[in-house]
Amino acid sequence: MPMRLDVQVNTAGRVSQLLVRTEQDPHDLPALNVDKKTAQRTALKALQQLKGHKVRIADSELLAVQRAGRWRAQWLTGFETDDKSAVLEPVYVDANTGKVDPRASRKEKIENPQEDGDGPVDTTQN
């Protein structure tokens, strides 16, 4: 059974891509110095605001994310707005430093799975 599974869902609600890889559990994660509310405020400030539309935080979750071969704890914050045509990218905030991680995007793991070279990668695309 895979250790990691990333799923991409398209706008029609169908699974469009799967990324499966066997990987060791994260270890030696830095201490968490940033709580959820602080990360949400930081993410909201970093978001490109839409003119004339209200943007709300949909949810935040704490993830272990591998960046440049090192594991980091990061808060992933998603947004929603009254403008249904707007696409708001989620924002990653480092749970140790409190800084926004500009390298992160929803496409990073799906489009560049071999970048870190850590183990075999199987992908499926509909």
DSSP file (Angstrom, degrees, kcal/mol; ACC not computed):
  #  RESIDUE AA STRUCTURE BP1 BP2  ACC     N-H-->O    O-->H-N    N-H-->O    O-->H-N    TCO  KAPPA ALPHA  PHI   PSI    X-CA   Y-CA   Z-CA
    1    1 A M              0   0    0      0, 0.0     2,-0.0     0, 0.0     0, 0.0   0.000 360.0 360.0 360.0 138.0    0.0    0.0    0.0
    2    2 A P        -     0   0    0      0, 0.0    20,-0.2     0, 0.0     3,-0.1  -0.296 360.0-146.7 -68.1 148.8    1.4    3.5   -0.9
    3    3 A M  S    S+     0   0    0     18,-0.6     2,-0.4     1,-0.2    19,-0.2   0.777  86.2  34.1 -80.5 -29.5    2.7    5.8    1.8
    4    4 A R  E     -A   21   0A   0     17,-2.1    17,-2.0     2,-0.0     2,-0.4  -0.986  61.7-179.8-132.6 138.9    1.5    8.9    0.0
    5    5 A L  E     -A   20   0A   0     -2,-0.4     2,-0.4    15,-0.2    15,-0.2  -0.966   4.1-171.8-139.3 119.7   -1.5    9.5   -2.3
    6    6 A D  E     -A   19   0A   0     13,-2.6    13,-2.5    -2,-0.4     2,-0.4  -0.941   8.2-166.7-110.6 134.1   -2.2   12.8   -4.0
    7    7 A V  E     -A   18   0A   0     -2,-0.4     2,-0.5    11,-0.2    11,-0.2  -0.976   7.4-159.3-123.9 132.1   -5.5   13.2   -5.8
    8    8 A Q  E     -A   17   0A   0      9,-2.6     8,-3.1    -2,-0.4     9,-1.5  -0.957   8.7-162.7-111.3 126.8   -6.5   16.0   -8.2
    9    9 A V  E     -A   15   0A   0     -2,-0.5     6,-0.2     6,-0.3    -2,-0.0  -0.920  12.3-138.7-110.5 130.9  -10.2   16.6   -8.7
   10   10 A N    >   -     0   0    0      4,-3.0     3,-2.1    -2,-0.5     7,-0.0  -0.201  34.1 -92.5 -81.7 178.2  -11.3   18.6  -11.8
   11   11 A T  T 3  S+     0   0    0      1,-0.3    -1,-0.1     2,-0.1    -2,-0.0   0.694 124.5  61.7 -66.9 -18.7  -14.1   21.2  -11.8
   12   12 A A  T 3  S-     0   0    0      2,-0.1    -1,-0.3     1,-0.0     3,-0.1   0.478 119.8-109.2 -83.4  -2.0  -16.7   18.5  -12.8
   13   13 A G  S <  S+     0   0    0     -3,-2.1     2,-0.3     1,-0.3    -2,-0.1   0.611  77.5 128.9  86.5  12.3  -15.9   16.7   -9.5
   14   14 A R        -     0   0    0      1,-0.0    -4,-3.0     2,-0.0     2,-0.4  -0.763  68.8-106.0-102.2 147.9  -14.1   13.8  -11.2
   15   15 A V  E     +A    9   0A   0     -2,-0.3    -6,-0.3    -6,-0.2     3,-0.1  -0.582  40.6 173.4 -68.3 122.5  -10.7   12.5  -10.2
   16   16 A S  E     +     0   0A   0     -8,-3.1   110,-1.9    -2,-0.4     2,-0.3   0.700  60.4  15.8-106.4 -25.7   -8.4   13.7  -13.0
   17   17 A Q  E     -AB   8 125A   0     -9,-1.5    -9,-2.6   108,-0.2     2,-0.4  -0.998  55.3-164.7-149.4 147.3   -5.0   12.6  -11.6
   18   18 A L  E     -AB   7 124A   0    106,-1.9   106,-1.6    -2,-0.3     2,-0.5  -0.993   2.9-166.1-128.1 139.5   -3.5   10.3   -9.0
   19   19 A L  E     -AB   6 123A   0    -13,-2.5   -13,-2.6    -2,-0.4     2,-0.4  -0.984  12.2-179.2-125.2 119.5    0.0   10.4   -7.7
   20   20 A V  E     +AB   5 122A   0    102,-2.3   102,-2.1    -2,-0.5     2,-0.3  -0.967   7.7 161.4-121.8 130.6    1.1    7.4   -5.7
   21   21 A R  E     -AB   4 121A   0    -17,-2.0   -17,-2.1    -2,-0.4   -18,-0.6  -0.996  36.2-127.8-149.9 146.3    4.5    6.9   -4.1
   22   22 A T        +     0   0    0     98,-0.6     2,-0.3    -2,-0.3    -2,-0.0  -0.799  43.9 158.1 -89.9 128.4    6.1    4.8   -1.4
   23   23 A E        -     0   0    0     -2,-0.5    -2,-0.1    96,-0.1    96,-0.0  -0.996  42.7-102.8-152.7 147.4    8.0    7.0    1.0
   24   24 A Q        -     0   0    0     -2,-0.3     3,-0.1     1,-0.1   -21,-0.0  -0.356  51.0 -93.2 -67.5 151.7    9.2    6.9    4.6
   25   25 A D        -     0   0    0      1,-0.1    -1,-0.1    -2,-0.0   -22,-0.0  -0.355  51.8 -93.0 -62.9 147.4    7.2    8.7    7.2
   26   26 A P        -     0   0    0      0, 0.0     2,-0.3     0, 0.0     3,-0.1  -0.322  50.3-177.2 -61.3 143.1    8.5   12.3    7.9
   27   27 A H        +     0   0    0      1,-0.1    44,-0.3    -3,-0.1    -3,-0.0  -0.946  53.7  28.6-139.0 161.8   11.0   12.6   10.7
   28   28 A D  S    S+     0   0    0     -2,-0.3    -1,-0.1     1,-0.2    43,-0.1   0.869  71.7 178.6  56.7  41.1   12.8   15.5   12.4
   29   29 A L        -     0   0    0     -3,-0.1    -1,-0.2     1,-0.1    43,-0.1  -0.529  33.0-108.8 -70.0 138.7   10.1   18.0   11.7
   30   30 A P        -     0   0    0      0, 0.0    -1,-0.1     0, 0.0    43,-0.1  -0.229  46.3 -82.0 -62.6 159.4   10.9   21.4   13.1
   31   31 A A        -     0   0    0      1,-0.1     2,-0.7    -3,-0.1    42,-0.1  -0.257  43.7-112.3 -61.1 148.2    8.9   22.6   16.1
   32   32 A L        +     0   0    0      1,-0.2    64,-0.2    -3,-0.1    -1,-0.1  -0.770  46.0 160.0 -85.6 114.9    5.5   24.2   15.4
   33   33 A N        +     0   0    0     62,-2.5     2,-0.5    -2,-0.7    63,-0.2   0.475  56.0  69.5-110.2  -7.8    5.7   27.8   16.3
   34   34 A V        -     0   0    0     61,-1.9    -1,-0.1    59,-0.1    64,-0.1  -0.956  69.6-149.1-120.1 123.0    2.7   29.1   14.3
   35   35 A D     >  -     0   0    0     -2,-0.5     4,-2.3     1,-0.1     5,-0.2  -0.323  32.5 -99.0 -84.3 173.2   -0.9   28.2   15.3
   36   36 A K  H  > S+     0   0    0      1,-0.2     4,-2.3     2,-0.2     5,-0.2   0.897 119.9  49.7 -59.7 -46.1   -3.8   27.9   12.9
   37   37 A K  H  > S+     0   0    0      1,-0.2     4,-2.1     2,-0.2    -1,-0.2   0.898 111.8  48.3 -63.8 -41.1   -5.3   31.4   13.4
   38   38 A T  H  > S+     0   0    0      1,-0.2     4,-2.2     2,-0.2    -1,-0.2   0.916 111.7  49.9 -65.1 -42.8   -1.9   33.1   12.9
   39   39 A A  H  X S+     0   0    0     -4,-2.3     4,-2.6     1,-0.2    -2,-0.2   0.887 109.3  52.5 -62.6 -39.1   -1.3   31.0    9.7
   40   40 A Q  H  X S+     0   0    0     -4,-2.3     4,-2.5     2,-0.2    -1,-0.2   0.909 109.0  48.8 -64.6 -42.2   -4.8   32.0    8.4
   41   41 A R  H  X S+     0   0    0     -4,-2.1     4,-1.9     2,-0.2    -2,-0.2   0.917 113.1  48.0 -63.0 -42.3   -4.1   35.7    9.0
   42   42 A T  H  X S+     0   0    0     -4,-2.2     4,-1.7     1,-0.2    -2,-0.2   0.918 112.4  48.8 -63.5 -43.9   -0.8   35.4    7.2
   43   43 A A  H  X S+     0   0    0     -4,-2.6     4,-1.2     1,-0.2    -2,-0.2   0.903 109.6  51.7 -64.0 -41.9   -2.3   33.5    4.3
   44   44 A L  H  < S+     0   0    0     -4,-2.5     3,-0.3     1,-0.2    -1,-0.2   0.889 109.3  50.3 -63.9 -39.3   -5.1   36.0    3.9
   45   45 A K  H  < S+     0   0    0     -4,-1.9    -1,-0.2     1,-0.2    -2,-0.2   0.852 111.3  49.6 -64.8 -34.5   -2.6   38.9    3.7
   46   46 A A  H  < S+     0   0    0     -4,-1.7    -1,-0.2    -5,-0.2    -2,-0.2   0.680  89.8 102.6 -79.6 -18.3   -0.6   37.1    1.1
   47   47 A L  S  < S-     0   0    0     -4,-1.2     2,-0.9    -3,-0.3    41,-0.0  -0.397  82.0-115.7 -70.4 140.2   -3.6   36.3   -1.1
   48   48 A Q        -     0   0    0     -2,-0.1     2,-0.1     1,-0.0    -1,-0.1  -0.674  40.9-135.5 -72.8 107.4   -4.2   38.4   -4.3
   49   49 A Q        -     0   0    0     -2,-0.9     2,-0.4    -4,-0.1     5,-0.1  -0.390   7.3-126.1 -72.0 140.7   -7.5   40.1   -3.3
   50   50 A L    >   -     0   0    0      3,-0.2     3,-1.2    -2,-0.1     2,-0.3  -0.704  28.4-114.4 -84.0 134.9  -10.3   40.3   -5.8
   51   51 A K  T 3  S+     0   0    0     -2,-0.4     3,-0.1     1,-0.2    -1,-0.1  -0.535  95.0   3.0 -70.6 127.6  -11.6   43.8   -6.3
   52   52 A G  T 3  S+     0   0    0     -2,-0.3     2,-0.4     1,-0.2    -1,-0.2   0.576 109.5 102.2  77.8  10.2  -15.2   44.1   -5.2
   53   53 A H    <   -     0   0    0     -3,-1.2     2,-0.4    30,-0.0    -1,-0.2  -0.966  69.3-123.9-128.7 144.8  -15.6   40.6   -3.8
   54   54 A K        -     0   0    0     -2,-0.4    28,-1.0    -3,-0.1     2,-0.5  -0.714  23.8-158.6 -84.7 131.8  -15.5   39.2   -0.3
   55   55 A V  E     -C   81   0B   0     -2,-0.4     2,-0.3    26,-0.2    26,-0.2  -0.944  10.8-173.7-112.3 131.3  -12.9   36.5    0.3
   56   56 A R  E     -C   80   0B   0     24,-3.3    24,-2.5    -2,-0.5     2,-0.5  -0.882  31.2-108.6-121.5 153.5  -13.3   34.1    3.2
   57   57 A I  E     -C   79   0B   0     -2,-0.3    22,-0.3    22,-0.2     3,-0.1  -0.716  27.3-169.8 -78.8 124.7  -11.1   31.4    4.6
   58   58 A A  E     -     0   0B   0     20,-2.3     2,-0.3    -2,-0.5    21,-0.2   0.920  59.3 -45.7 -80.4 -48.3  -12.6   28.0    3.8
   59   59 A D  E     -C   78   0B   0     19,-1.0    19,-2.7     2,-0.0     2,-0.3  -0.963  45.3-140.9-174.8 163.0  -10.4   25.9    6.0
   60   60 A S  E     -C   77   0B   0     -2,-0.3     2,-0.3    17,-0.2    17,-0.2  -0.992  15.6-174.6-135.9 144.5   -6.8   25.2    7.0
   61   61 A E  E     -C   76   0B   0     15,-2.0    15,-2.9    -2,-0.3     2,-0.5  -0.994  26.2-120.0-139.9 149.5   -5.0   22.0    7.7
   62   62 A L  E     -C   75   0B   0     -2,-0.3     2,-0.3    13,-0.2    13,-0.2  -0.757  37.8-179.4 -90.0 126.6   -1.6   21.1    9.0
   63   63 A L  E     -C   74   0B   0     11,-3.0    11,-2.7    -2,-0.5     2,-0.6  -0.887  32.7-130.2-124.7 153.2    0.5   19.1    6.5
   64   64 A A  E     -C   73   0B   0     -2,-0.3     2,-0.4     9,-0.2     9,-0.2  -0.942  39.4-177.6 -97.3 118.8    3.9   17.5    6.4
   65   65 A V  E     -C   72   0B   0      7,-3.2     7,-2.7    -2,-0.6     2,-0.6  -0.954  24.6-133.8-125.7 136.0    5.4   18.7    3.1
   66   66 A Q  E     +C   71   0B   0     -2,-0.4     2,-0.4     5,-0.2     5,-0.2  -0.802  27.1 177.1 -92.7 122.7    8.7   17.8    1.5
   67   67 A R  E >   -C   70   0B   0      3,-3.1     3,-2.0    -2,-0.6    -2,-0.0  -0.989  69.5 -16.1-126.7 122.5   10.5   20.9    0.1
   68   68 A A  T 3  S-     0   0    0     -2,-0.4    -1,-0.1     1,-0.3     3,-0.1   0.862 129.3 -51.9  52.5  40.3   14.0   20.6   -1.4
   69   69 A G  T 3  S+     0   0    0      1,-0.2     2,-0.4    -3,-0.0    -1,-0.3   0.443 120.0 102.6  81.2  -0.2   14.4   17.1    0.1
   70   70 A R  E <  S-C   67   0B   0     -3,-2.0    -3,-3.1   -44,-0.0     2,-0.3  -0.929  70.4-122.3-118.8 142.3   13.5   18.3    3.7
   71   71 A W  E     +C   66   0B   0     -2,-0.4     2,-0.3   -44,-0.3    -5,-0.2  -0.636  32.3 179.7 -82.1 136.5   10.3   17.8    5.6
   72   72 A R  E     -C   65   0B   0     -7,-2.7    -7,-3.2    -2,-0.3     2,-0.6  -0.969  29.1-126.3-132.1 148.6    8.5   20.8    6.8
   73   73 A A  E     +C   64   0B   0     -2,-0.3    22,-3.0    -9,-0.2    23,-0.5  -0.866  39.9 175.8 -91.4 125.8    5.2   21.3    8.7
   74   74 A Q  E     -CD  63  94B   0    -11,-2.7   -11,-3.0    -2,-0.6     2,-0.5  -0.990  31.3-130.4-136.3 142.1    3.1   23.8    6.8
   75   75 A W  E     -CD  62  93B   0     18,-3.3    18,-2.7    -2,-0.4     2,-0.6  -0.796  20.6-154.9 -86.3 125.6   -0.5   25.1    7.1
   76   76 A L  E     -CD  61  92B   0    -15,-2.9   -15,-2.0    -2,-0.5     2,-0.5  -0.919  12.9-169.5-102.1 119.3   -2.4   24.8    3.9
   77   77 A T  E     -CD  60  91B   0     14,-2.6    14,-2.3    -2,-0.6     2,-0.3  -0.947   3.1-163.9-116.4 125.4   -5.2   27.5    3.8
   78   78 A G  E     -C   59   0B   0    -19,-2.7   -20,-2.3    -2,-0.5   -19,-1.0  -0.703   8.2-152.6-102.8 158.1   -8.0   27.4    1.2
   79   79 A F  E     -C   57   0B   0      9,-0.4     2,-0.3   -22,-0.3   -22,-0.2  -0.861   8.7-164.1-129.7 160.0  -10.3   30.3    0.3
   80   80 A E  E     -C   56   0B   0    -24,-2.5   -24,-3.3    -2,-0.3     2,-0.3  -0.969   8.0-172.3-140.2 158.1  -13.7   30.9   -1.1
   81   81 A T  E     -C   55   0B   0     -2,-0.3   -26,-0.2   -26,-0.2     5,-0.0  -0.929  39.4-112.0-144.3 165.6  -15.5   34.0   -2.5
   82   82 A D  S    S+     0   0    0    -28,-1.0     2,-1.0    -2,-0.3   -27,-0.1   0.649  99.6  85.9 -74.8 -14.1  -18.9   35.1   -3.6
   83   83 A D    >   -     0   0    0    -29,-0.3     3,-1.6     1,-0.2    -2,-0.1  -0.774  63.6-168.8 -88.0 100.2  -17.5   35.2   -7.2
   84   84 A K  T 3  S+     0   0    0     -2,-1.0    -1,-0.2     1,-0.3    -2,-0.0   0.654  82.5  60.0 -67.6 -15.7  -18.0   31.6   -8.4
   85   85 A S  T 3  S+     0   0    0     -3,-0.1    -1,-0.3     2,-0.0     2,-0.2   0.605  85.1  99.6 -86.0 -11.2  -15.9   32.2  -11.5
   86   86 A A    <   -     0   0    0     -3,-1.6     2,-0.6    -5,-0.0    -5,-0.2  -0.548  60.8-152.8 -79.7 137.9  -12.8   33.1   -9.4
   87   87 A V        -     0   0    0     -2,-0.2     2,-0.6    -7,-0.1    -7,-0.1  -0.952  11.2-166.9-109.9 115.6  -10.1   30.5   -8.8
   88   88 A L        -     0   0    0     -2,-0.6    -9,-0.4    -9,-0.2   -41,-0.0  -0.908  14.2-139.0-107.3 116.5   -8.2   31.2   -5.6
   89   89 A E        -     0   0    0     -2,-0.6    16,-0.0   -11,-0.1     2,-0.0  -0.469  25.3-112.4 -70.5 140.8   -5.0   29.3   -5.1
   90   90 A P        -     0   0    0      0, 0.0     2,-0.4     0, 0.0   -12,-0.2  -0.328  28.4-132.1 -68.4 159.3   -4.4   27.9   -1.6
   91   91 A V  E     -D   77   0B   0    -14,-2.3   -14,-2.6    14,-0.1     2,-0.5  -0.955   8.0-147.3-119.0 132.8   -1.6   29.4    0.4
   92   92 A Y  E     -D   76   0B   0     -2,-0.4     9,-2.6     9,-0.4     2,-0.5  -0.867  13.2-169.9 -98.6 128.2    1.1   27.4    2.3
   93   93 A V  E     -DE  75 100B   0    -18,-2.7   -18,-3.3    -2,-0.5     7,-0.2  -0.981  27.6-118.7-119.2 126.2    2.4   29.0    5.5
   94   94 A D  E  >  -D   74   0B   0      5,-2.9     4,-2.0    -2,-0.5   -20,-0.3  -0.442  16.1-148.1 -63.8 127.1    5.5   27.4    7.2
   95   95 A A  T  4 S+     0   0    0    -22,-3.0   -62,-2.5    -2,-0.2   -61,-1.9   0.555  94.7  44.0 -77.3  -8.0    4.4   26.3   10.7
   96   96 A N  T  4 S+     0   0    0    -23,-0.5    -1,-0.2   -64,-0.2   -22,-0.1   0.838 126.7  23.6 -98.7 -48.7    7.9   26.9   12.1
   97   97 A T  T  4 S-     0   0    0      2,-0.2    -2,-0.2   -63,-0.1     3,-0.1   0.719  90.5-132.2 -93.7 -23.1    8.8   30.3   10.6
   98   98 A G     <  +     0   0    0     -4,-2.0     2,-0.3     1,-0.3    -3,-0.1   0.548  62.0 132.1  80.9   7.4    5.4   31.7    9.8
   99   99 A K        -     0   0    0     -5,-0.1    -5,-2.9     1,-0.1    -1,-0.3  -0.670  64.1-108.8 -95.1 148.7    6.4   32.7    6.3
  100  100 A V  B     -E   93   0B   0     -2,-0.3    -7,-0.2    -7,-0.2     3,-0.1  -0.545  28.8-132.0 -70.3 135.6    4.4   32.0    3.1
  101  101 A D    >   -     0   0    0     -9,-2.6     3,-1.1    -2,-0.2    -9,-0.4  -0.813  19.5-171.1 -92.6 104.8    6.1   29.3    1.0
  102  102 A P  T 3  S+     0   0    0      0, 0.0    -1,-0.1     0, 0.0    -2,-0.0   0.649  79.6  66.8 -72.3 -13.7    6.2   30.7   -2.6
  103  103 A R  T 3  S+     0   0    0     -3,-0.1     2,-0.2   -11,-0.1     5,-0.0   0.680  83.6  95.6 -78.0 -16.6    7.4   27.4   -4.0
  104  104 A A    <   +     0   0    0     -3,-1.1     2,-0.3   -12,-0.1   -12,-0.1  -0.497  42.6 147.7 -83.3 141.7    4.1   25.7   -3.1
  105  105 A S    >   -     0   0    0     -2,-0.2     3,-0.5   -14,-0.1     4,-0.5  -0.966  56.9-108.1-158.3 164.2    1.2   25.2   -5.5
  106  106 A R  T 3  S+     0   0    0     -2,-0.3     4,-0.4     1,-0.2     3,-0.2   0.820 118.8  50.1 -64.1 -29.4   -1.5   22.7   -6.2
  107  107 A K  T 3> S+     0   0    0      1,-0.2     4,-3.0     2,-0.1     5,-0.5   0.658  85.7  88.8 -84.6 -16.7    0.2   21.6   -9.3
  108  108 A E  H <> S+     0   0    0     -3,-0.5     4,-1.8     1,-0.2    -1,-0.2   0.893  92.8  37.7 -52.8 -51.8    3.7   21.1   -7.8
  109  109 A K  H  4 S+     0   0    0     -4,-0.5    -1,-0.2    -3,-0.2    -2,-0.1   0.839 120.4  45.9 -73.5 -32.4    3.3   17.4   -6.8
  110  110 A I  H  4 S+     0   0    0     -4,-0.4    -2,-0.2     1,-0.1    -1,-0.2   0.928 120.6  35.3 -76.2 -45.6    1.3   16.3   -9.8
  111  111 A E  H  < S+     0   0    0     -4,-3.0    -2,-0.2     1,-0.2    -3,-0.2   0.753 127.5  34.2 -84.1 -24.1    3.3   18.0  -12.5
  112  112 A N    ><  +     0   0    0     -4,-1.8     3,-1.2    -5,-0.5     4,-0.3  -0.336  66.7 142.9-125.4  52.3    6.8   17.5  -11.0
  113  113 A P  T 3  S+     0   0    0      0, 0.0     3,-0.4     0, 0.0     4,-0.2   0.781  73.8  50.8 -68.0 -25.6    6.7   14.2   -9.1
  114  114 A Q  T >  S+     0   0    0      1,-0.2     3,-0.8    -3,-0.1     5,-0.1   0.520  81.8  98.4 -87.1  -4.9   10.3   13.2  -10.0
  115  115 A E  T <  S+     0   0    0     -3,-1.2    -1,-0.2     1,-0.3    -6,-0.0   0.848  87.8  38.5 -55.6 -41.8   11.8   16.5   -8.9
  116  116 A D  T 3  S-     0   0    0     -3,-0.4    -1,-0.3    -4,-0.3    -2,-0.1   0.634  96.8-139.4 -88.9 -11.0   13.0   15.3   -5.5
  117  117 A G    <   +     0   0    0     -3,-0.8     2,-1.1    -4,-0.2    -3,-0.1   0.725  49.2 146.0  67.6  23.1   14.1   11.9   -6.7
  118  118 A D        -     0   0    0      1,-0.1    -1,-0.2     2,-0.0    -2,-0.1  -0.680  61.6 -48.4 -99.0  82.8   12.7   10.1   -3.7
  119  119 A G  S    S-     0   0    0     -2,-1.1    -1,-0.1    -3,-0.1    -2,-0.1  -0.020  86.3 -35.3  89.9 171.2   11.4    6.7   -4.8
  120  120 A P        -     0   0    0      0, 0.0   -98,-0.6     0, 0.0     2,-0.4  -0.332  52.2-156.3 -70.0 148.9    9.2    5.4   -7.6
  121  121 A V  E     -B   21   0A   0   -100,-0.1     2,-0.4    -2,-0.0  -100,-0.2  -0.994   8.0-169.7-130.1 130.3    6.3    7.4   -8.8
  122  122 A D  E     -B   20   0A   0   -102,-2.1  -102,-2.3    -2,-0.4     2,-0.4  -0.977  11.1-172.8-116.3 131.3    3.2    6.0  -10.5
  123  123 A T  E     -B   19   0A   0     -2,-0.4     2,-0.4  -104,-0.2  -104,-0.2  -0.940  10.1-166.6-125.3 149.3    0.7    8.5  -12.0
  124  124 A T  E     -B   18   0A   0   -106,-1.6  -106,-1.9    -2,-0.4     2,-0.4  -1.000   6.2-173.9-131.5 133.3   -2.7    8.0  -13.6
  125  125 A Q  E      B   17   0A   0     -2,-0.4  -108,-0.2  -108,-0.2  -109,-0.1  -0.995 360.0 360.0-131.8 130.7   -4.5   10.7  -15.7
  126  126 A N              0   0    0   -110,-1.9  -109,-0.1    -2,-0.4    -1,-0.1   0.423 360.0 360.0 -87.7 360.0   -8.0   10.5  -17.0
